[in-house]
Amino acid sequence: MTESAAWIGDPTESLYVETTPEHVRELGRKLAVDGLMTVEGERASANAALMAQAEKFEADMRVALAELEKKHAFERG
């Protein structure tokens, strides 16, 4: 496991996404089965297969941000 491994059992982070630490760990295990992450206990790190999708994630984020900005502009009138 690398130093960049994230704690996926953090109860505060789980509250932020409105779920339980157990659910986050289960999702991590599913991603590990799919070969996207390495999970050891409550720590996980992204594998090359997940990192290869970074461009897609960033593009999706930019589209969502643009839509949010349009919504805010509309609300401001």
Secondary structure as a PSIPRED ss2 file (coil, helix, strand):
# PSIPRED VFORMAT (PSIPRED V4.0)

   1 M C   1.000  0.000  0.000
   2 T C   1.000  0.000  0.000
   3 E C   1.000  0.000  0.000
   4 S C   1.000  0.000  0.000
   5 A C   1.000  0.000  0.000
   6 A E   0.000  0.000  1.000
   7 W E   0.000  0.000  1.000
   8 I C   1.000  0.000  0.000
   9 G C   1.000  0.000  0.000
  10 D C   1.000  0.000  0.000
  11 P H   0.000  1.000  0.000
  12 T H   0.000  1.000  0.000
  13 E H   0.000  1.000  0.000
  14 S H   0.000  1.000  0.000
  15 L H   0.000  1.000  0.000
  16 Y H   0.000  1.000  0.000
  17 V C   1.000  0.000  0.000
  18 E C   1.000  0.000  0.000
  19 T C   1.000  0.000  0.000
  20 T C   1.000  0.000  0.000
  21 P H   0.000  1.000  0.000
  22 E H   0.000  1.000  0.000
  23 H H   0.000  1.000  0.000
  24 V H   0.000  1.000  0.000
  25 R H   0.000  1.000  0.000
  26 E H   0.000  1.000  0.000
  27 L H   0.000  1.000  0.000
  28 G H   0.000  1.000  0.000
  29 R H   0.000  1.000  0.000
  30 K H   0.000  1.000  0.000
  31 L H   0.000  1.000  0.000
  32 A H   0.000  1.000  0.000
  33 V H   0.000  1.000  0.000
  34 D C   1.000  0.000  0.000
  35 G C   1.000  0.000  0.000
  36 L C   1.000  0.000  0.000
  37 M E   0.000  0.000  1.000
  38 T E   0.000  0.000  1.000
  39 V E   0.000  0.000  1.000
  40 E E   0.000  0.000  1.000
  41 G C   1.000  0.000  0.000
  42 E C   1.000  0.000  0.000
  43 R E   0.000  0.000  1.000
  44 A E   0.000  0.000  1.000
  45 S E   0.000  0.000  1.000
  46 A E   0.000  0.000  1.000
  47 N C   1.000  0.000  0.000
  48 A H   0.000  1.000  0.000
  49 A H   0.000  1.000  0.000
  50 L H   0.000  1.000  0.000
  51 M H   0.000  1.000  0.000
  52 A C   1.000  0.000  0.000
  53 Q C   1.000  0.000  0.000
  54 A H   0.000  1.000  0.000
  55 E H   0.000  1.000  0.000
  56 K H   0.000  1.000  0.000
  57 F H   0.000  1.000  0.000
  58 E H   0.000  1.000  0.000
  59 A H   0.000  1.000  0.000
  60 D H   0.000  1.000  0.000
  61 M H   0.000  1.000  0.000
  62 R H   0.000  1.000  0.000
  63 V H   0.000  1.000  0.000
  64 A H   0.000  1.000  0.000
  65 L H   0.000  1.000  0.000
  66 A H   0.000  1.000  0.000
  67 E H   0.000  1.000  0.000
  68 L H   0.000  1.000  0.000
  69 E H   0.000  1.000  0.000
  70 K H   0.000  1.000  0.000
  71 K H   0.000  1.000  0.000
  72 H H   0.000  1.000  0.000
  73 A H   0.000  1.000  0.000
  74 F H   0.000  1.000  0.000
  75 E H   0.000  1.000  0.000
  76 R H   0.000  1.000  0.000
  77 G C   1.000  0.000  0.000
